[in-house]
Amino acid sequence: MSTTFATGPVRVRVPATSANLGPGFDALGLALALYDDVSAEVTSSGVTVSVAGEGAGELPLDDGHLVVRAMRAAFDTLGGQPSGLAVECVNRIPQARGLGSSSAAIVAGVLLARALVADGERRLDTDGVLRLAAQIEGHPDNVAPCLLGGFTVAWTEPSGARAVSLPVAATVRPTVLVPAERGLTASARAALPAEVPHADAALNTGRAALLVHALTAQPALLLPATVDRLHQDYRAASMPSTAKLVGALREAGVAAVVSGAGPTVLALSDLPEGFDAGTDWQILRLPVDVPGAQVEQGRLGHAERDPVAAGRKS
């Protein structure tokens, strides 16, 4: 099929995400109000990429950039590659910290490519975007909330990834504690055993089901609902500061978990008054993002170009 490309730039805002949420390993995720802004347009030739904020001076500025790689994959699905691309990224989501920076780049790339094809939404609907993004990422737990917003439950069928987004109770007030150190998802996954005790699997099944109810209807149950036996204990040795902080918060009555593969800690409420996490942690109070990824026409505006404009610090 022939492909007609849209003229002019498009832009997308994609939220940070926290996956697993304790017992919901590779299935549950939450969108958070901290955003990367990315714009792109078709050019006559070549690929140019600019990066401001997180990852500036580190990320590739050519076809190796993850946004461009995702765009290329989407263009293949949509019927053809453009002659050239210009991409501008303003990143606020910490890189390699367990807040979905790679999923944000992938979702941004797929949505930008779709928006740059004249009939892109007809050729690739939202379900198709989710399937493609999860295929690129390898699992859907972060790409689902990034795309759909809110609290998501994701799963994979033979046809690919699927997900539903559920509203979060208004009294849920996420806080993330971000360390300076970075983590790698591949290393974190390597720490997991090939098999787990049946009792641990059964416990996680019950707590994950309870977590759906706690997040959407009864936040008072969040502490017992976030108990996990599948992944956090196995990863503790590789990020002892994270494990120690999660333990301290839970002892203080806070439903705290490792965010994704870590090392960021997610607390599903405000921190207790006077709680001291230490100087090694940046604390961000982030509301739940409801709409998910948002696409608009035009280049990034002045507000989007500010790499520290989105998100709340304490």
N, C-alpha and C positions, 0 to 999 in steps of 0.2 A: 504494500500500500504506500502511496506517496504521502509525504509529510510536508505540510505548510507551517512555517514557523511564524509566531507572532512578532510584530515589530515593537520595539521599545522594551524597557526593562520591567521586571516583576520582582517583588520582594516577598519574603516570608519571615514570620516570627515563630520560633519553635521553643517550647518550654523545656526546662530541666526535668528530669524524672528520677524517681527512686524506685528500684525494683526489689522484688522478693518480700519486703515488708515483714521480715521475720519468717513465718512458716510458709509463705506462698512462693516457694522457690521456682523460678522460671515461669511464673504464672501471673502473679499480682504486681501491679505497678501504680504509681501515683504521680500525676503531673504537678509541678511546682512552679510558682510565679517568679522564675528567673530565666532570662531569655537570651538566645542568640538571634541576631538579625542578619539575614543574608539576602543579597539581591543578585540578579543575573540578567544578562541579555545576550542575544545572538549577535556575533560580530562577523566580519568578512573572513577572518582567518585567525588561527592560533588560539591559545588559552592564556588568559591572565587572571591571577587571583591576588587579592589583597586581604590581609588579616590584621585586625586591630583587637586589642584586648587579650583574652586568654589564648595562648598558643602563638602569639605574634613572635616572629623570629625563630619559631621552631617548626611550624607546619609547612609542608611543601606548597609552593606557589604555582603549581602546574597541574597536569593531569593526575598527579599522585595525590592531590588533596581529596579527602574523603567526600566532600560535597560534589566535586567534579566527577569522581568515580561513580557516585550514586546517580548523578545526572546522566552519565553515559549509559549506565544500565537501564535507566528509565527511557532514554531516547531509543535504545534498541527495542524495548518493549513497545514503544509508541510508533515505531516504523522507520526511524532514520536519524542520523547524526547531523547536527548543524555544521556550518562552515567554520565557525569559531565561537568562543565564549569569553565573556568578561564576568567575573564573579567577585563580589565584595562581601567580606564576612566581618561582623562585629560580634565578638564572642564574649559572653559573660559567664557561661557555664564552666566551672573549673574542669580542666582536662585530667582524665585518668584518676578521678576521685570517687567514682561510684555514683555520679549524678547524671549519667546518660549523655555525655558530650558526643560520643560517637553516634548514638541513635539520633540525636538532634541533627547532626550533620547529614546523616542518611535520609531522614525524613525531609529535611530542607531540600536536599538535592533532588529527590524524587518529585516533590511538589513543584519545585521550580521548573524542572523539565516538563512536567505536565502542563504548567501554565504557559510555557513558551511554545507549545504546540497548539495550533489554532483550534482543534477539536479534541484537545487532550483529555478533558473530563469524560467525553464519550468513549474514548479509547481505553482509559484507565480510571475506573471508578474508585471510591474510597476503599472498598474491600481489596481491589487490585493494588492500591498504594500500600496497604498494610502487608499484603502477601509479599510484594517485592521488597519492601523495607526489611521485613523479617528475614527474608532469604539472604539479603546482603549482610545483615547483622549477625545472623545465625540463630537467633531466638527472638520471640516477640515481646518479652516482658517490659522492655524499655520503649520500643518503637510504638507500642499500642497507646500508652498514655501520652506520649509526645504527639502523636497524630490526633487522638480522640479527646484528650483532656480528661480531667477528673480521676477517678479511681477505676482501674481497668482490670478485668479478668481476661487473660489471653490463653489460647490453646492452639494446637496444631493438628490439622486433619490431613488426609492424603492430598487434598487440593492446596494445602498451605495454611498459613496462620489465619486465625480468626480472633475477634475480641469483642467485648461489650464494655461500655463505659457506664458507671453507676454514680449517682450523686453522693457527695460526702456530707456527713452531718456538719452543720454550721459551727459546732463547738470544737471541731478538730482543727488544731492550730499547729501545723508542722514547724519544727525548728531543725535546721541542719547544722552540724558542727564539722567544719572542713579543716583537715590538717594540711600542713605544708607538703608533707610527703605524698607521693603518688603511689598508685597501685595498678596492677595489670590484671584484667579479667582472666586472661589465659593462665597466669600463675595461680590466681585464686581458684580456678576450676581444677588445676592440677593437684591441689591439696585435698580434693574430695575423693572419698573411697568409691570403689566400683559398686559396693553393696553396703547397705545399712541395715541395722536390726529392724525386724518387723514391727516391734513395739514403737520404735522411733518414727517409722513411716506412719503408723496408725495415729500417733500423737499429733504429728504435723497435719494429717488430714483433718482431724477434728478442729485444731486451732485455726487452720486456714479457713474452714467453713465459718467458725466463730468470728474471724476477723472481718469477713464480708458483712456480717450483721453489726459488728462493733463500729466499723467505719461509716456505715450508712445510717445506722439507727440508734445505737447505744454505745457511745464512746466510753462510758464508764467501764466497759469490758475490755478496753484496748490492752491493758497490761497482761491479763491471762491470754488474750487472743494473739499476742505477738511472741509467744514462746516458740522456739525453734530447736529442732534436734538434727536437721538434715545438713546444714552447711556452716553455720556460724562457729560452732565449737571446733570444727576441723580446720577452719581458717585462722583461728585465734593466734596460733603460734607465729604466723607470718605478719600479723599486725597487732602486737600486744597492746599498744596504746589505745587502739580502737576497742579491743575486747575489754580492757580495763574501764574505759569510759562508758561503754554500754552497760557493764555490770554496775558501776556506780550510779548511773541514772536509774536503772531498774530497781536497785535497792532503795532509791529515793521515791519510788512509786511512779516513775515515768516510763511510758511504753516506748523504749528505745531499742533500736535494731541497727544492724549494719546496713548502710545504704548500698544496694546492689552488691558488687563484689568488694566494696570498701575502697579506701579506708574511711570515708565519711560516715558519720553517725547520724541517723535520722531519729528524732524524738517527735512523737505525734501529739505534743502539747508544748506549752511554754515550759521553760526550765524552772525548777523550784527557786524561790527567792533566796538569794545568797549563794546559790550553787556556783562553785568555782571549777570551770573546766580546765583552767590553766592557760598559759599564754600561747600554747602551741595550736590552739583551735580558733578558727574564725567562725563566729556564730551568726547565722542568717535566719531570721524569722520569715518564712516564705508561705504565703497563703496557697491553698490549692488552686492550680490553674484549671478553669472550667472549660474554655472553648477548645483547647489544644492548638495545633498549628494553624496559623492564619496567613492567607495569601492575599496580596493586594497588587495592583498595578503601580508602576513607577519605581524610581530609585529610592534608596534609603533616605529618610528625612534627617533633619538635624538631631532629633532625639534618638533615633536608632543608631546614629553614628557615635554616640557617647557610650564607650564600653563599660561605664559604671552606672548608667542611668537606671537600669532595671534591677530589682532585688532590694531587700531591706536588711541592713546590717545592724548589729547591736554591739 
